[in-house]
Amino acid sequence: MTAKHQRLGLALLAVAAIVAAALLALSALKDQAAFFYAPSDVAKQGLPLGRAVRLGGMVAAGSVQRAADGVTVHFAVTDGVATTSVVYAGIVPDLFRERSGVVAEGQFQPDGGFVATNLLAKHDEKYMPPEMAGKMHETKTLKP
């Protein structure tokens, strides 16, 4: 076997090892990936049962109901086209309120409801933390 054939064999072995590692990584990540759905996507495509997904939209006005246990919250997520009911047991983020954006991580139930394991409240691009509101300064230009 010549040196040229040895280098070719090693190069092919290296490419095969890289492809095998990539396939292994993709198969491991497939179970951990959380797909994002809006309520209208669910209405069109059906319920993705048995998978961890993210449901995003706006908290519908008048839909937030707190249970007597103090930690369970029932609310509806809407995107203006469709609405999905959500149940979450836990402490809600400070920015969580009606007519505000939310991303709920969890699973769909066969009845069409969504059971969230985590809530992420979203804010608009104009949001400014209260600590920073009074500390902003204006940029001034120098006059010649």
C-alpha positions, 0 to 999 in steps of 0.5 A, spaced: 500 500 500 502 506 497 503 512 502 497 516 497 492 510 499 494 511 506 492 518 506 486 517 502 484 511 507 485 516 513 481 522 510 475 517 508 475 515 515 476 522 518 470 524 514 466 518 516 467 519 523 465 526 522 458 524 519 457 519 525 458 524 530 453 529 527 448 524 526 449 522 533 448 529 535 442 530 531 439 524 534 440 527 541 438 534 540 431 531 536 428 529 543 430 536 546 428 540 541 421 545 542 418 547 536 414 554 536 407 554 535 401 559 535 394 558 536 392 559 529 398 554 527 395 549 531 388 550 528 391 549 521 396 543 523 392 539 529 395 538 535 402 535 536 401 530 542 406 527 546 412 533 544 415 538 548 413 545 544 412 552 545 406 556 545 406 563 543 401 569 543 398 574 547 394 573 553 387 574 552 383 580 555 379 577 561 381 570 561 386 570 567 383 566 572 387 564 579 385 557 582 384 557 590 391 554 591 394 560 589 399 557 584 395 555 578 393 559 573 388 558 567 388 563 561 387 563 554 393 565 549 391 568 542 394 570 536 388 574 533 385 568 529 385 562 534 385 561 541 388 556 546 386 555 553 393 554 558 393 551 565 400 553 569 401 551 576 407 555 578 409 562 580 408 567 574 413 572 571 412 579 573 411 581 566 405 576 565 398 580 564 392 580 560 394 583 553 401 582 554 405 577 550 407 570 553 411 564 551 408 557 554 413 551 554 409 545 555 405 539 552 398 539 548 393 535 551 388 530 547 382 535 549 385 541 545 388 544 552 395 546 553 399 544 560 405 549 561 411 547 565 414 554 564 412 561 562 416 566 559 413 573 559 414 578 553 415 585 553 414 590 547 420 593 544 419 600 548 420 596 554 425 599 559 426 597 566 424 601 572 431 602 574 433 605 568 427 610 566 430 615 570 437 614 569 437 615 561 441 621 559 440 625 552 446 626 547 448 633 546 452 636 540 457 641 541 456 648 538 462 651 534 
